[in-house]
Amino acid sequence: MKSPVSYILPLLMILLMTAACRKDLPQLNEPQDYVSANFNEVFDAFWTGMNNNYVFWDIDTVDWDQVHRTYKPLFAQLNINDSNDVRKAYTYFKQMTAGLVDSHYDISFADTWLADSNSVNPAFQRKRASPDYHPRISIFHFYDTIPTHYLNAGRRGFTNTPDGRQYVAVSGTINQNILYLYFSGFNLKTLFNTDTMNGVKRVEQYFFDNLAQRNDLKGIIIDVRGNGGGSLDDLNFLLGKMVTQPVHFGYTRSKLGNGRLDFSPWAPAYVTPQTGAKAITVPIVMLADAWSISMAEMTTMAVKALPNGHFVGERTWGANGPLTGNKFYNGGQFSTGWLNLVYTSSLVFKYIDGNVYEGVGFPPDRAVPYNPAALRAGRDLQLEAALSLIR
């Protein structure tokens, strides 16, 4: 399972004010330069790429040198032309990466014998094994149950994103004066600018019109439960309309060179006010859960940094590090001849409280667990808890 996250570089550099960029450093053993004609080279390319590109080595508990001592001889015994050995290599990759803290982390394979295999995704495997694991809330709950049982009036819409995924958005009022917004992914700005008033754009326009024109709102609820993330551009596009001063909510850090612990200084991360922004002083409540990933988490963190910000629901997924191609930084994703893509964070994000929530998730102010019986009965206890903070 690959986390559906893409970041836009220019905004990443401006919004997060990342001070350091990639230095043109000589690297004798770039991962993609290995021939990968045998499993010795497959292992060396992967181990070197991780050693140089992974950005969490100072907080990760995995001993990467011990990984080399343990798995180098095991890979040396494998035949790259034997399908059984290829599958054994897949198992080794799962074992080597099982404890990595990066919760965006995902390996996809180029080998045709592994075409039908799942990618290696340590965070997803850990979630599946957790006693608190539960499935995502059905998208029909947001598209049908909430409008039917909670909203007075509003809009709902759906479309397909450019990569073919279904996208749903819902907005309306609750008790006439609480403004609610749900959206299934962070593609708000792209869809608003390209969808020529389809259902999703009408939902966004409804929300923004109410935000700008109404002075009787008692509160705002932004629902990112089940939201897998998306474009960093949406942080300003959404929250930048609700603040008139920059909001400092954390810091980012990148790799400066190939050294395992060669990091840049921490650079501040801000939400930037947008043209025509309105200072919202009523409560803004984020609804997020264990399936709120990446941009859903960063947006929740940014709202929580506001004096009127709240967070109700569950501890989030724990994938906070922004991503982009590693040609811009000395860390992040890379490929080898045998591995199609090693998908890993380009930057580390640290919240304004000084904590890095990568791998553990961001905790709510008010914890309300997933309740399948209530959902089946048409009730949303997490939404009701959010409403209780506003009434």
Rosetta blueprint (number, residue, H / E / L):
1 M L
2 K L
3 S L
4 P L
5 V L
6 S L
7 Y L
8 I L
9 L H
10 P H
11 L H
12 L H
13 M H
14 I H
15 L H
16 L L
17 M L
18 T L
19 A L
20 A L
21 C L
22 R L
23 K L
24 D L
25 L L
26 P L
27 Q L
28 L L
29 N L
30 E L
31 P H
32 Q H
33 D H
34 Y L
35 V L
36 S L
37 A L
38 N L
39 F H
40 N H
41 E H
42 V H
43 F H
44 D H
45 A H
46 F H
47 W H
48 T H
49 G H
50 M H
51 N H
52 N H
53 N H
54 Y L
55 V L
56 F L
57 W L
58 D L
59 I L
60 D L
61 T L
62 V L
63 D L
64 W H
65 D H
66 Q H
67 V H
68 H H
69 R H
70 T H
71 Y H
72 K H
73 P H
74 L H
75 F H
76 A H
77 Q L
78 L L
79 N L
80 I L
81 N L
82 D L
83 S H
84 N H
85 D H
86 V H
87 R H
88 K H
89 A H
90 Y H
91 T H
92 Y H
93 F H
94 K H
95 Q H
96 M H
97 T H
98 A L
99 G L
100 L L
101 V L
102 D L
103 S L
104 H L
105 Y L
106 D E
107 I E
108 S E
109 F E
110 A L
111 D L
112 T H
113 W H
114 L H
115 A L
116 D L
117 S L
118 N L
119 S L
120 V E
121 N L
122 P H
123 A H
124 F H
125 Q H
126 R H
127 K H
128 R H
129 A H
130 S L
131 P L
132 D L
133 Y L
134 H L
135 P L
136 R L
137 I L
138 S L
139 I H
140 F H
141 H H
142 F H
143 Y H
144 D H
145 T H
146 I H
147 P H
148 T H
149 H H
150 Y L
151 L L
152 N L
153 A E
154 G E
155 R E
156 R E
157 G E
158 F E
159 T E
160 N E
161 T L
162 P L
163 D L
164 G L
165 R L
166 Q E
167 Y E
168 V E
169 A E
170 V E
171 S E
172 G E
173 T E
174 I E
175 N L
176 Q L
177 N L
178 I E
179 L E
180 Y E
181 L E
182 Y E
183 F E
184 S L
185 G L
186 F E
187 N L
188 L H
189 K H
190 T H
191 L H
192 F H
193 N H
194 T H
195 D L
196 T L
197 M L
198 N L
199 G H
200 V H
201 K H
202 R H
203 V H
204 E H
205 Q H
206 Y H
207 F H
208 F H
209 D H
210 N H
211 L H
212 A H
213 Q H
214 R L
215 N L
216 D L
217 L L
218 K L
219 G E
220 I E
221 I E
222 I E
223 D E
224 V L
225 R L
226 G L
227 N L
228 G L
229 G L
230 G E
231 S L
232 L L
233 D H
234 D H
235 L H
236 N H
237 F H
238 L H
239 L H
240 G L
241 K L
242 M L
243 V L
244 T L
245 Q L
246 P L
247 V E
248 H E
249 F E
250 G E
251 Y E
252 T E
253 R E
254 S L
255 K E
256 L L
257 G L
258 N L
259 G L
260 R L
261 L L
262 D L
263 F E
264 S L
265 P L
266 W L
267 A E
268 P E
269 A E
270 Y E
271 V E
272 T L
273 P L
274 Q L
275 T L
276 G L
277 A L
278 K L
279 A L
280 I L
281 T L
282 V L
283 P L
284 I E
285 V E
286 M E
287 L E
288 A E
289 D L
290 A L
291 W L
292 S L
293 I L
294 S L
295 M H
296 A H
297 E H
298 M H
299 T H
300 T H
301 M H
302 A H
303 V H
304 K H
305 A L
306 L L
307 P L
308 N L
309 G E
310 H E
311 F E
312 V E
313 G E
314 E L
315 R L
316 T L
317 W L
318 G L
319 A L
320 N L
321 G L
322 P L
323 L L
324 T L
325 G E
326 N L
327 K L
328 F L
329 Y L
330 N L
331 G L
332 G L
333 Q E
334 F E
335 S L
336 T L
337 G L
338 W L
339 L E
340 N E
341 L E
342 V E
343 Y E
344 T L
345 S L
346 S L
347 L L
348 V E
349 F E
350 K E
351 Y E
352 I L
353 D L
354 G L
355 N L
356 V L
357 Y L
358 E L
359 G L
360 V L
361 G L
362 F L
363 P L
364 P L
365 D L
366 R E
367 A E
368 V L
369 P L
370 Y L
371 N L
372 P H
373 A H
374 A H
375 L H
376 R H
377 A L
378 G L
379 R L
380 D L
381 L H
382 Q H
383 L H
384 E H
385 A H
386 A H
387 L H
388 S H
389 L L
390 I L
391 R L
